[in-house]
Amino acid sequence: MNKTARFLSVAAVAAFAAFAAFGAHADEADGSQFALKFDTNRTRAEVAAEAVVEARTHNMEPAGSRVVTYQSTADRAAVRAQAAEAVRTGQIPSGEFSAM
């Protein structure tokens, strides 16, 4: 009985190994299904020139985003003076706030 069980288990493992090996090699050996095929009439120089233009003009902001850019024309000294005046007149708080 021990010989029969051992024989059957060895036969099962061998059959499984053969089946697994067959499944792994079911396609072509050269892997040609993964080869990329391009048919183009553009030269290497044209593609390189296009890449340079794209790199210079590429915008990191996603298309359709709601980011608004604002270019200020205010003078830094004038803004500081306005802020100091607002603090002096009490329009904006200054210092630490204590809720107690």
Secondary structure, DSSP 8 states (H G I E B T S, - for coil): -HHHHHHHHHHHHHHHHHHHHHHHT-S-TT-GGG---------HHHHHHHHHHHHHH--SS-TT-----------HHHHHHHHHHHHHHTSS--S-----
